[in-house]
Amino acid sequence: MVSGPSGGQRAGDTQAGTGAGTGTGWPALGWEEHDWASKIPDDLVSTRMRARHRGPYRAAVVPVIADRAPPLPVHVASLADDASAEIARFDAELGAEVAPFASVLLRSESASSSRIENLTSGAKAIALAELGSTEKRNAAEIVGNVAAMRAALDLADRLDESAVLAMHAALMAGHAPSIGGRWREEQVWIGGDSYGPHGASFIPPHHRHVPALMADLLCFANRADVPVLSQAAVAHAQFETIHPFPDGNGRTGRALVHAMLRRHGLTRNVTVPVSAGLLTDTAAYFDALDAYRDGDVAPIVERFATASVTAITNGRQLASELRAIRAGWENRLKIRRDARAWQLADLLLRQPVVDAQAVAAELGVTRQNAQRVIAPLAEAGIITEFTGFTRNRMWQASEVLSALDSFAARAGRRGAP
């Protein structure tokens, strides 16, 4: 089975057992041979393809890390400390006004994490998927990633194997529930072709090693004697190297980062959109995963630290734009200060596409009264109806959707914002 992108194996890694690393004090991967038998019937593939996958293949032997201390150069440790301080400051800044920024940033992080896996979708499609639309598959998968992120944060106080399985189950529930919340039970590989692992760019450990490696990883993740951001970066790289699931490893592994930041108290209120920072240079991110497998932890810690600072700059700009949008509505909405339409205005910052049912549920009113709440915002041009239907109508806050799409565009530009 071919899994998603997770970085490649470098040429020259031919050792058996666990390697000694590159002199950095962190062990490199080793390799072990396994016999291969494809599950695809031979009559469905060419003779050349069968010949290419004849004989044993080599899967990674992943070192245990529960008791290891990540060795970092002074400048990388200092960068991670500075980034940690910036994360804590950003979390505190928005902590006083958590709604709507907690939801907005969590959704933005989920979309960015999905985009690293080449799952892209606009803010409007994601908002529609959150209301139950299945028209856009990528948007539906991103909503699954939102669920995984929420599960990660909800389970941060008990970060164990069952919590990671729950994150994955939430991620896969909408499109591949049969594999959700279970360690893989077969070999996976990255690159190559679907017939077999020979020629793949990276072959994670044999599935029989996964439960023990994940138990070891979570022991490391729960330690209190490692700087949090460095610990989260290393845990993420170890997770991606183990590749414990048939699919969804990248998104689950990045959700694990946020669970660790929350568990260890670096964040308390909002989700720092780290993946949006990683998006500015995904090649460097995957190269850092390669370096980790060679026994060098510094590049992945440095990448996460840099990505965090970049993402916070982008996140601050998004928050500023949303505040300005909301302030602009104050001058356009000519209604009593106690009218429920103001509650809808606040809701639109975190849910920029609504229908009467969603408004009724969020504000605790009947559907008929929801229409009355919607009317003044529509009259003021704050929201516009876009279906053209007489029934099952939907409205969008175009200014908010534009701000969210601008955030995503900045995240996708190298060196941005």
Secondary structure as UniProt FT lines:
FT   TURN            11..12
FT   STRAND          16..17
FT   TURN            21..22
FT   STRAND          30..34
FT   HELIX           42..44
FT   HELIX           47..52
FT   STRAND          57..61
FT   TURN            66..67
FT   HELIX           74..95
FT   TURN            96..97
FT   HELIX           98..116
FT   TURN            117..118
FT   HELIX           123..130
FT   TURN            131..132
FT   HELIX           137..154
FT   HELIX           156..158
FT   HELIX           161..172
FT   TURN            173..175
FT   HELIX           177..179
FT   TURN            180..181
FT   STRAND          189..190
FT   TURN            198..199
FT   HELIX           207..209
FT   HELIX           210..221
FT   HELIX           228..242
FT   HELIX           249..263
FT   TURN            264..265
FT   HELIX           274..278
FT   HELIX           279..281
FT   HELIX           282..293
FT   TURN            294..295
FT   HELIX           298..332
FT   TURN            337..338
FT   HELIX           341..350
FT   STRAND          353..355
FT   HELIX           356..363
FT   HELIX           367..379
FT   TURN            380..381
FT   STRAND          384..385
FT   STRAND          394..396
FT   HELIX           398..411
FT   TURN            414..415
//
